[in-house]
Amino acid sequence: MHATIRRYDGVDQNRTVELTTKVNETLIPKLNKLPGFKGYFLVEAGNGVFSSLGLFETPEQGMESTKIVATWIRDEKLETLIPNEPKITSGRIVAHSDRVLVAA
């Protein structure tokens, strides 16, 4: 399994509800259609920092997700909400737990 982590700095803190709503309503459905998609998490770290974690079967699927996210940001006109390019880290998952607890 492979992971793609994106860190977004400078996110408009007054529009975080808009961002999370759009992620849930329009981005995640797009990612769900990708072959090899295994999961997506968005983390609000505070002070205008968000990180996302996407899980995929192959590195190529993770790279495709990065293209989809970039297009999604343009299509949803979120350039002012997310003004900076993300810092992206991708790689093979070498250790994991089968137990995942998600709080709503």
RAMO-V790058 format. One record per backbone hydrogen bond with DSSP energy under -0.5 kcal/mol. NH is the residue of the N-H (numbers start at 0). CO is the residue of the C=O. E is the energy in kcal/mol with one decimal. If there is no record, write none. Layout:
nh: (NH;NH)
co: (CO;CO)
e: (E;E)
This chain:
nh: (1;2;3;4;5;6;7;7;8;10;11;12;14;15;18;19;20;21;22;23;24;25;26;27;29;29;30;31;32;32;33;36;37;38;40;42;44;44;45;48;49;49;50;51;52;53;54;55;56;61;62;63;64;65;66;67;68;69;70;71;72;73;74;75;76;77;81;82;83;86;87;88;90;92;93;99;101;102)
co: (55;90;53;88;51;86;5;49;6;47;80;10;11;12;14;15;16;17;18;19;20;21;21;22;25;26;26;27;28;29;30;33;54;54;52;50;42;48;48;45;7;47;42;5;40;3;38;1;35;57;58;59;60;61;62;63;64;65;66;67;68;69;70;71;73;72;77;9;8;6;85;4;2;0;91;97;99;100)
e: (-3.5;-2.9;-2.4;-3.6;-2.0;-2.5;-0.5;-3.6;-0.6;-2.7;-2.3;-0.6;-1.9;-0.6;-2.3;-2.7;-2.4;-2.5;-2.5;-2.2;-2.6;-2.8;-1.6;-2.8;-0.8;-0.5;-2.4;-2.7;-0.7;-0.8;-1.7;-1.6;-3.3;-1.1;-2.1;-3.6;-0.8;-2.5;-0.8;-1.3;-2.2;-0.5;-2.3;-2.5;-2.6;-2.6;-2.7;-2.9;-1.0;-1.4;-2.2;-2.1;-1.9;-1.5;-1.6;-2.2;-2.6;-2.2;-2.3;-2.6;-2.5;-1.7;-3.2;-2.7;-1.2;-2.8;-3.1;-0.5;-0.5;-2.4;-0.6;-2.8;-2.1;-3.0;-0.5;-0.6;-0.5;-0.5)
